[in-house]
Amino acid sequence: MKNVAKWISIAVISASALSMTACNTIQGAGQDIESTGEAIEDAAK
């Protein structure tokens, strides 16, 4: 029974780490898109 709990803990920790990385990546992509949009607005003026 201890082995099952150990593997479940490892799976939860791994999933948490992956989801945090994904959020960080999505946030960075959003910032890139925003800065590109601002550059286009400035060029249009």
Phi, psi and omega in degrees: 000328180293326179295320180296315179297321179297315181291325177294318178298316180297318180295318180294317179296318179296316179296321179296316180296318179294320181291324177294321179295319180296318180298317180296319180294316179296320179297317179297320178296320178298320179294321178297316180295319180296316181293326176295317178298319178295321179296321178293319178299316181296321180291330181284340183285000000 
